[in-house]
Amino acid sequence: MTTYRDAGVDIDAGEETVRRIKPLVKKTFTPGVLHGIGAFGAFFQPDFSAYQTPVLVSSVDGVGTKLKVAFLAGRHETVGQDLVNHCVNDIAVCGAVPLFFLDYYATGRLDPDVAERVIAGFATACEQNGAALIGGETAEMPGLYDGGEYDLAGTIVGVVERSAILDGTKVQPGDVLLGLPSTGLHTNGYSLARKVLFARLGLDDRPAELGGQTVAEALLAVHRSYLAAIRALVDAGVARGFVHVTGGGIPGNTPRVLPEGTTFEVDYDAWPRPGVFQLIQRLGNVPEDDMRRTFNLGIGLVAVVAEADAERATQVWEAMGETVYRIGRVVAA
């Protein structure tokens, strides 16, 4: 006799995982949520009474090989936050506010302890961003993943007033680029970072560039949410566009919000480069062009504002406790 458990799938572990995460998920529920987890679909009734022409904005993403660092370090609490914040940022730069988030957690052998820690990270970030963790999927697929490993994906759905969509159409030559700091690599460039750093260093090493942090602490720093900062400039009426600096760095992402006939200039000496990037470049002898096209290099969000509004935008952000850098400008192509 051969059972499903003999084949590598433990139904009891799945049910135990659901039991553990139910209270975590429930804490994220907003008034629009109509049903708890467990149904075949997730139900959400949005309140669009404050909108004249509401437009839904969605995005889907993963965490990438940052997960490999989490596996090695045995730290699973933060990668869920990384995923939610990344997805929130992707729609926030379009002018949207998040409504709800759905997750996908896949593993070779389901460990309820690990799953609970990962999903607790989803719940923490959803609560911080005002998004409901409305549903998800936990898949146990023996043979597809190595022992102790898993993969994550997430989908965010938000809403924006159609007239308030930020798609770059308002950007003009002469506009200023203002940058906010990242918290590290965020969720991009880990294949290069791991290849360089783990050839010479261990997770618990504290090289001088990291200012007392371990390698694990620097690499697992949570991808921050810029939702509050973005909304502050939108509410102040000074935002013409935003760039979420992800894979491709500033060169690869800034053109996504520039209208035809324009390009941009960036002064890479306008902000201090965090030590983790200095360490990667030094140990790997990584060319500067590769650094710029792979990593955010310390700037995770760029706002495009009119020259006349640059001082006002800076004041708004500084009043929130942000450190603001004037990093470049939009120019005619």
Backbone torsions as a table, in degrees:
resi	resn	phi	psi	omega
1	MET	NA	131.0	179.2
2	THR	-121.3	125.7	-178.4
3	THR	-101.8	169.8	176.8
4	TYR	-61.7	-36.8	177.8
5	ARG	-64.4	-38.1	176.6
6	ASP	-60.9	-30.2	179.5
7	ALA	-81.7	-6.4	174.6
8	GLY	110.9	1.6	-179.1
9	VAL	-112.7	122.2	-176.6
10	ASP	-107.8	100.6	-178.3
11	ILE	-63.1	-36.9	179.8
12	ASP	-62.4	-39.4	178.6
13	ALA	-64.3	-36.9	177.4
14	GLY	-64.8	-43.2	179.4
15	GLU	-67.1	-35.9	177.6
16	GLU	-66.5	-38.6	177.9
17	THR	-61.8	-45.5	179.4
18	VAL	-61.6	-42.1	179.6
19	ARG	-59.8	-40.8	-177.4
20	ARG	-70.9	-36.9	-172.0
21	ILE	-86.2	-15.6	-177.1
22	LYS	-53.9	-48.6	179.4
23	PRO	-67.2	-29.9	177.7
24	LEU	-66.4	-45.0	-178.5
25	VAL	-67.1	-40.8	-176.2
26	LYS	-60.6	-31.3	179.7
27	LYS	-63.4	-21.3	-177.6
28	THR	-90.3	-8.8	-172.7
29	PHE	-63.5	135.5	175.8
30	THR	-107.5	171.6	-176.8
31	PRO	-56.8	-22.6	-178.3
32	GLY	-76.6	-14.7	-177.3
33	VAL	-75.1	126.3	-175.2
34	LEU	-104.8	-10.8	-174.0
35	HIS	-151.8	145.1	175.0
36	GLY	-74.4	177.6	-179.7
37	ILE	-72.4	153.6	178.3
38	GLY	121.9	-21.7	177.5
39	ALA	-76.6	170.2	179.4
40	PHE	-71.3	-23.0	177.7
41	GLY	-138.7	162.4	178.8
42	ALA	-100.3	136.8	-175.5
43	PHE	-111.3	129.0	179.9
44	PHE	-141.3	123.9	178.7
45	GLN	-106.9	102.9	-176.7
46	PRO	-76.6	150.6	174.7
47	ASP	-104.9	102.3	-178.1
48	PHE	-102.6	20.0	-175.8
49	SER	-63.8	-23.2	-179.8
50	ALA	-87.3	-0.9	-176.3
51	TYR	-112.0	143.5	172.8
52	GLN	-87.0	-46.8	178.9
53	THR	-134.7	82.3	-177.7
54	PRO	-72.0	140.5	177.2
55	VAL	-124.5	129.0	176.6
56	LEU	-81.3	138.9	179.1
57	VAL	-125.3	131.2	-177.8
58	SER	-132.2	159.2	177.6
59	SER	-155.3	150.6	177.5
60	VAL	-133.0	141.8	-177.9
61	ASP	-158.2	177.4	176.1
62	GLY	-133.1	-174.1	-179.4
63	VAL	-102.3	-16.5	179.0
64	GLY	71.6	-156.7	-174.0
65	THR	-79.0	6.4	166.7
66	LYS	-59.1	-26.6	177.3
67	LEU	-59.8	-33.7	179.5
68	LYS	-60.4	-36.9	178.4
69	VAL	-68.0	-41.6	178.2
70	ALA	-61.4	-41.0	178.4
71	PHE	-61.1	-47.7	-178.0
72	LEU	-63.3	-39.8	-176.4
73	ALA	-83.1	-15.1	-176.0
74	GLY	68.0	28.0	-179.6
75	ARG	-114.7	112.8	-172.8
76	HIS	-118.1	3.4	-173.7
77	GLU	-79.8	-22.8	-170.0
78	THR	-100.9	-23.3	-174.1
79	VAL	-67.1	-28.4	174.7
80	GLY	-66.5	-38.9	176.0
81	GLN	-63.8	-41.1	177.8
82	ASP	-54.0	-47.3	-174.9
83	LEU	-66.9	-46.3	179.7
84	VAL	-61.6	-48.6	-177.2
85	ASN	-63.3	-39.0	177.4
86	HIS	-59.9	-48.7	-178.8
87	CYS	-64.4	-42.1	178.3
88	VAL	-59.2	-45.2	-180.0
89	ASN	-60.3	-38.6	-176.9
90	ASP	-63.2	-33.9	177.5
91	ILE	-91.0	-26.5	-179.8
92	ALA	-64.9	-36.1	179.4
93	VAL	-68.0	-13.9	174.8
94	CYS	-88.9	-1.9	-179.2
95	GLY	99.7	0.4	-173.4
96	ALA	-89.7	155.9	169.3
97	VAL	-110.6	142.7	-174.8
98	PRO	-74.2	146.1	174.7
99	LEU	-107.6	-54.7	-179.2
100	PHE	-152.4	162.3	-175.5
101	PHE	-132.4	143.1	174.8
102	LEU	-126.9	140.9	-176.7
103	ASP	-118.3	158.3	173.3
104	TYR	-130.8	121.3	-178.3
105	TYR	-122.0	115.5	-176.5
106	ALA	-123.2	137.6	-177.4
107	THR	-150.9	163.1	177.2
108	GLY	-79.0	-38.3	177.9
109	ARG	-139.0	119.6	-173.6
110	LEU	-74.5	122.1	174.3
111	ASP	-111.1	108.4	-176.5
112	PRO	-57.2	-32.2	179.0
113	ASP	-63.9	-47.5	179.7
114	VAL	-67.0	-45.6	-179.5
115	ALA	-59.0	-41.8	179.6
116	GLU	-61.9	-40.6	-179.6
117	ARG	-67.5	-40.0	178.1
118	VAL	-64.1	-48.5	-175.9
119	ILE	-70.4	-28.0	172.6
120	ALA	-61.2	-34.8	175.6
121	GLY	-65.7	-41.2	174.1
122	PHE	-56.4	-48.4	-175.3
123	ALA	-64.4	-41.4	179.1
124	THR	-58.7	-49.2	-177.6
125	ALA	-70.7	-36.6	177.3
126	CYS	-61.7	-43.9	179.3
127	GLU	-62.4	-42.1	-179.5
128	GLN	-65.4	-31.8	-177.0
129	ASN	-96.9	0.9	179.8
130	GLY	71.2	26.1	179.6
131	ALA	-109.1	140.9	177.4
132	ALA	-83.3	131.0	170.8
133	LEU	-82.6	90.9	-163.8
134	ILE	-89.5	-17.6	-178.9
135	GLY	178.7	173.9	179.8
136	GLY	-177.2	-175.5	-179.6
137	GLU	-139.7	130.7	173.6
138	THR	-113.1	116.5	-174.7
139	ALA	-116.8	127.0	175.8
140	GLU	-106.1	115.5	-173.5
141	MET	-131.8	84.5	-178.5
142	PRO	-61.0	138.5	179.7
143	GLY	93.1	-16.9	-178.2
144	LEU	-92.4	-26.9	179.5
145	TYR	-125.5	148.5	175.3
146	ASP	-68.4	159.8	-178.8
147	GLY	-56.5	132.8	178.2
148	GLY	80.0	4.2	-178.2
149	GLU	-108.9	158.7	177.6
150	TYR	-153.0	169.4	175.2
151	ASP	-130.7	152.6	-177.4
152	LEU	-128.6	144.4	169.0
153	ALA	-144.7	154.5	-179.1
154	GLY	-146.9	151.1	177.2
155	THR	-126.2	132.9	178.5
156	ILE	-115.5	143.9	173.7
157	VAL	-128.8	130.4	179.0
158	GLY	-136.2	-174.8	-176.9
159	VAL	-139.0	146.7	175.9
160	VAL	-144.3	145.2	171.2
161	GLU	-65.2	133.7	-174.6
162	ARG	-55.7	-40.8	-178.6
163	SER	-70.9	-12.9	-177.6
164	ALA	-103.6	6.4	178.7
165	ILE	-61.5	133.8	176.7
166	LEU	-103.1	101.2	-176.9
167	ASP	-125.2	13.3	177.0
168	GLY	92.3	-7.5	-176.6
169	THR	-67.8	-20.8	-179.5
170	LYS	-89.8	-7.8	-176.5
171	VAL	-73.7	140.0	-177.4
172	GLN	-135.8	155.3	172.4
173	PRO	-56.9	139.2	-176.7
174	GLY	99.9	-15.7	177.4
175	ASP	-64.5	153.6	-175.4
176	VAL	-101.7	144.7	174.7
177	LEU	-103.5	117.9	176.8
178	LEU	-109.9	133.7	-176.7
179	GLY	-114.1	144.7	171.7
180	LEU	-111.4	146.4	-176.7
181	PRO	-65.4	150.3	169.2
182	SER	-90.2	173.3	175.8
183	THR	-101.3	11.1	-178.0
184	GLY	140.9	-142.6	-177.9
185	LEU	-73.8	-13.5	-173.5
186	HIS	59.1	-112.2	179.5
187	THR	-129.6	29.0	-177.1
188	ASN	-135.1	147.2	175.9
189	GLY	87.8	11.4	-173.9
190	TYR	-73.2	-24.9	176.8
191	SER	-64.4	-43.7	177.1
192	LEU	-70.3	-44.1	-178.4
193	ALA	-61.0	-43.9	-179.2
194	ARG	-66.7	-41.4	179.8
195	LYS	-60.1	-42.0	-177.9
196	VAL	-76.6	-51.3	-171.3
197	LEU	-73.1	-42.0	-174.6
198	PHE	-77.9	-8.3	172.8
199	ALA	-74.5	-20.5	-174.9
200	ARG	-126.3	-20.9	-170.5
201	LEU	-130.1	158.1	172.8
202	GLY	-104.4	169.9	-177.3
203	LEU	-60.7	-32.5	-175.3
204	ASP	-94.0	0.7	177.8
205	ASP	-68.8	150.6	-179.1
206	ARG	-126.1	73.9	178.5
207	PRO	-62.9	154.2	-173.4
208	ALA	-56.1	-36.6	-176.4
209	GLU	-62.1	-22.5	-174.9
210	LEU	-89.7	1.7	172.0
211	GLY	58.6	37.9	178.8
212	GLY	100.4	-15.7	176.9
213	GLN	-74.2	152.4	168.7
214	THR	-81.2	165.1	176.5
215	VAL	-59.2	-42.0	179.8
216	ALA	-62.1	-44.2	-179.3
217	GLU	-62.3	-41.5	-179.3
218	ALA	-67.4	-41.4	-176.4
219	LEU	-76.7	-25.6	-178.0
220	LEU	-100.2	9.4	175.0
221	ALA	-54.6	135.3	-173.0
222	VAL	-68.7	132.7	172.2
223	HIS	-61.0	114.0	-171.9
224	ARG	-76.3	153.9	172.8
225	SER	-90.0	135.3	177.5
226	TYR	-105.9	13.0	-174.3
227	LEU	-55.9	-49.0	-176.9
228	ALA	-63.5	-41.2	180.0
229	ALA	-65.4	-40.3	179.2
230	ILE	-65.6	-47.2	-178.9
231	ARG	-62.4	-33.4	-179.3
232	ALA	-62.9	-41.8	179.1
233	LEU	-74.3	-34.7	176.3
234	VAL	-62.8	-46.4	-179.4
235	ASP	-65.2	-30.2	178.2
236	ALA	-79.2	-8.7	177.0
237	GLY	74.2	26.1	-175.9
238	VAL	-116.8	2.0	-175.5
239	ALA	-90.6	126.3	172.4
240	ARG	-104.0	-21.2	179.1
241	GLY	-178.9	160.0	177.3
242	PHE	-135.8	150.6	176.6
243	VAL	-123.2	120.8	170.0
244	HIS	-88.5	114.1	-173.5
245	VAL	-83.6	99.9	-178.8
246	THR	-118.2	-143.2	-179.6
247	GLY	-58.3	130.2	-174.6
248	GLY	105.5	-12.0	177.1
249	GLY	64.6	-164.2	178.8
250	ILE	-62.7	-42.3	-179.9
251	PRO	-62.8	-34.5	-175.7
252	GLY	-84.8	-22.1	-174.9
253	ASN	-103.9	-31.1	-178.0
254	THR	-60.1	-40.8	179.4
255	PRO	-59.9	-17.4	-178.0
256	ARG	-68.9	-16.6	179.5
257	VAL	-117.6	15.2	-179.8
258	LEU	-105.1	133.1	177.3
259	PRO	-72.0	162.6	179.3
260	GLU	-58.8	140.7	179.3
261	GLY	92.4	2.9	178.4
262	THR	-127.1	158.4	172.2
263	THR	-143.5	-163.5	-174.9
264	PHE	-147.9	159.1	174.5
265	GLU	-124.2	137.7	179.3
266	VAL	-127.6	135.4	173.8
267	ASP	-98.5	104.2	-176.6
268	TYR	-73.9	-3.6	174.0
269	ASP	-97.1	6.0	-175.1
270	ALA	-79.2	-11.4	178.7
271	TRP	-141.8	155.1	178.6
272	PRO	-74.0	131.0	-179.8
273	ARG	-81.0	121.8	-179.1
274	PRO	-56.8	151.1	-173.7
275	GLY	-60.1	-31.4	-178.2
276	VAL	-62.8	-34.5	178.0
277	PHE	-75.1	-36.8	174.7
278	GLN	-61.4	-40.3	-179.7
279	LEU	-65.0	-45.6	179.2
280	ILE	-60.9	-45.0	-178.2
281	GLN	-65.5	-40.2	-178.7
282	ARG	-67.9	-50.9	-175.9
283	LEU	-68.1	-34.0	-177.1
284	GLY	-96.8	-3.5	-173.9
285	ASN	48.8	46.5	-175.3
286	VAL	-77.8	129.4	178.8
287	PRO	-59.9	147.0	-178.0
288	GLU	-58.9	-38.3	179.9
289	ASP	-63.4	-38.1	177.0
290	ASP	-66.7	-39.4	178.2
291	MET	-59.8	-45.1	-176.3
292	ARG	-68.9	-32.2	-176.8
293	ARG	-91.5	-7.1	-178.4
294	THR	-106.5	-40.8	-171.1
295	PHE	-116.1	163.4	174.8
296	ASN	-79.5	-16.5	175.9
297	LEU	58.2	24.1	174.8
298	GLY	105.7	-3.7	176.2
299	ILE	-118.9	111.9	-176.3
300	GLY	-97.6	-20.4	180.0
301	LEU	-140.6	136.1	175.5
302	VAL	-121.5	130.5	173.6
303	ALA	-104.8	138.5	174.3
304	VAL	-104.4	118.8	-178.4
305	VAL	-133.6	157.0	175.3
306	ALA	-65.3	150.1	177.7
307	GLU	-53.4	-40.6	-178.2
308	ALA	-67.4	-20.1	-177.4
309	ASP	-103.0	-1.7	-173.5
310	ALA	-62.1	-42.2	-179.1
311	GLU	-67.2	-41.3	178.8
312	ARG	-62.7	-45.3	179.6
313	ALA	-61.7	-41.6	178.5
314	THR	-62.1	-42.9	179.5
315	GLN	-63.4	-40.5	179.7
316	VAL	-60.8	-47.3	-178.5
317	TRP	-68.3	-41.8	-179.6
318	GLU	-64.8	-32.1	176.4
319	ALA	-65.5	-21.0	176.5
320	MET	-89.0	-0.8	-177.9
321	GLY	91.1	10.0	-179.7
322	GLU	-82.3	150.3	169.5
323	THR	-97.5	122.4	-171.6
324	VAL	-113.4	135.4	178.0
325	TYR	-121.4	133.5	172.7
326	ARG	-87.4	107.5	-166.7
327	ILE	-108.6	-10.3	-178.9
328	GLY	173.4	-162.2	-177.8
329	ARG	-155.3	163.0	174.4
330	VAL	-90.5	136.8	180.0
331	VAL	-133.1	162.2	176.1
332	ALA	-67.8	141.0	-179.2
333	ALA	-71.7	NA	NA
